[in-house]
Amino acid sequence: MVEEDLSVGRCHNNILWYENKAVGLWHNDENDFLFLV
């Protein structure tokens, strides 16, 4: 079994998810995250 590393979060559909909450949005132009929190 492979455990997810929740300390990093995961990127899905250009959105950074952490603990099932959207915490950031990936901007391909700037190559950086815009954090929502």
C-alpha positions in Angstrom: 0.0 0.0 0.0 1.3 3.5 -0.9 0.5 6.2 1.5 0.0 9.8 0.3 2.3 12.4 1.7 -0.2 14.9 3.0 2.5 17.3 4.2 3.0 18.3 0.5 -0.6 18.1 -0.7 -1.4 17.1 -4.3 -2.1 19.0 -7.5 -5.3 18.1 -9.4 -6.8 20.1 -12.3 -4.4 23.0 -11.7 -5.5 23.2 -8.1 -3.4 22.4 -5.1 -5.4 20.2 -2.7 -4.4 19.7 1.0 -6.5 17.6 3.4 -9.4 17.6 0.8 -9.4 21.4 0.7 -8.4 23.5 -2.2 -5.5 25.6 -0.9 -3.9 27.0 -4.1 -4.3 27.6 -7.8 -1.5 26.8 -10.2 -0.6 29.6 -12.6 1.3 28.2 -15.6 2.3 31.7 -16.7 4.1 32.5 -13.5 5.1 28.9 -12.6 3.9 29.6 -9.1 1.0 28.9 -6.8 -1.6 31.5 -5.8 -2.6 30.4 -2.4 -6.3 30.7 -1.3 -5.6 30.7 2.4 
